[in-house]
Amino acid sequence: MINKKEFKAIREELENYDKQREVLIKESRTLLKLSKQIIYSVHRGNMEETEELLKDARDEKAKLDKITRRAESLSMEHSYSDALQEYTEALCYSGFVSSKKLPSRKTIGVNSEDYLMGLCDLTGELGRRAVSLATKRKFKEVEAIKKLVEDIYGEFLKFNLRNSSLRKKSDSIKWNLKKIEEIMYDLRKHH
């Protein structure tokens, strides 16, 4: 009546999936941590350390990609997506600070939603950088940050995001832009 071999195979398949999922969650935490360290290192201006961390993060992401290629449904795991968003934020922040350019989602190797979510978070880091630069009276650099955040905000306005988590997260861009505009205003007033 019941094909016991089939049920045994299904059990093994599910057990293997759970093991891979656990590995993915653990490795995602590692990528998330490395990405936060990259951002912190860039804030401190330690570009040598940043380069080492970027290499480690790319290696870690390659491990994660290998796992999700074996079981595609694992790519829907929240921990994986969270790590990719932080990774995007770290690479974009580092890229902007070092070369005034944001890497593309293809260069980073993430899907559209994780890329956009990472850009939302990036505007918060850029706001923090603007505050730091303003205290050093680096007007042109604050202006460049404002222009980038304005451009990001302008592009997000063209999306029809409805009531998704991306739409909710994209609200932060507007507030970060407002904060940077206030910094610019204060700089001009006291310049």
Beta strands, then each sheet from edge to edge (+ up, - down):
end
